[in-house]
């Protein structure tokens, strides 16, 4: 059978009965028959009207829900008993060749010709393979449409065949792959309710247990975060500990618990949790900012400043870190460096309210007044007439938040980074 894109079908009407040699198959006079012809054929000729061309045309007509589809099915079933199996095998071969789009017409025609749960699942899996290939090729629109088609195919199959265990399992696997774990768990539970005991059912039980644990952990994490925001630190520690118990290798739980411990006054526990984040391979600016605050609260101001400098290295565009560093340098008596970070924060368009507090602290400590003109350094890359490179980038990606915690999935500012006396930042304890 040729690729559908390279062929089309034309219809003829029998002027007399058609009998197939050596069989009892007969099509009566007046039957409308589809004939597959090469794409671009302008005129149907006698040479096009062959039995293989008619059979291929029937397959395509059935796929298009032609009104004579049942007639064509009966004819094909008698003349080509292995048709559905052959189309499926061809589709599978093309999947193995990493050609899901080439496999598609075979799976699609097989399902339309002989609709059954297995052919429904094969078609859905083909859509999934197309989606995965589109993702690799950065074809976002095709990827999205293919995932939607994969789900729609299975849902339509469920409507057609009822509570079928194979389709329910396929839906659970599809939703799981798409990250929709609550939906996946629902389908898996429906599958487990009707599936026969055996190795496959045991496997799905294991998957369902893992998904249930994941959903429980996510709930615990969100509850812990909400508790921190409400100032219920003991509850936040309890909830984040529950999250860690289910996901001991996930850094977020330790960060959240360490944050809550610091706010509750347990700096030793907070330090341990933040260092655990680092040991798990997650050492971003937020972690080092938290470590900076912990050391400041414990009186280790030199180490606190070192951690803050590390945070600045990791996230040089963070305006909150610029302001915190400026404040820390001023407090340490390193006024030139403090002034440098003030100017960087001004160039990065820090909030005037936050800047005013740091500038006021600087002026109080130094007796020097800072004018309105921003001092901005440029590095000239060569003696030629090349454009100078800017030290500070005016772009700031933590919109609306002065702590940079937005990339942990936290909404708004919540870190409470007011550990330097006289700090001008908006880092208030939540």
Order of alpha helices (4+ residues) and beta strands (2+ residues): beta-beta-beta-beta-alpha-alpha-alpha-alpha-alpha-alpha-alpha-alpha-alpha-alpha-alpha-alpha-alpha-alpha-alpha-alpha-alpha-beta-beta
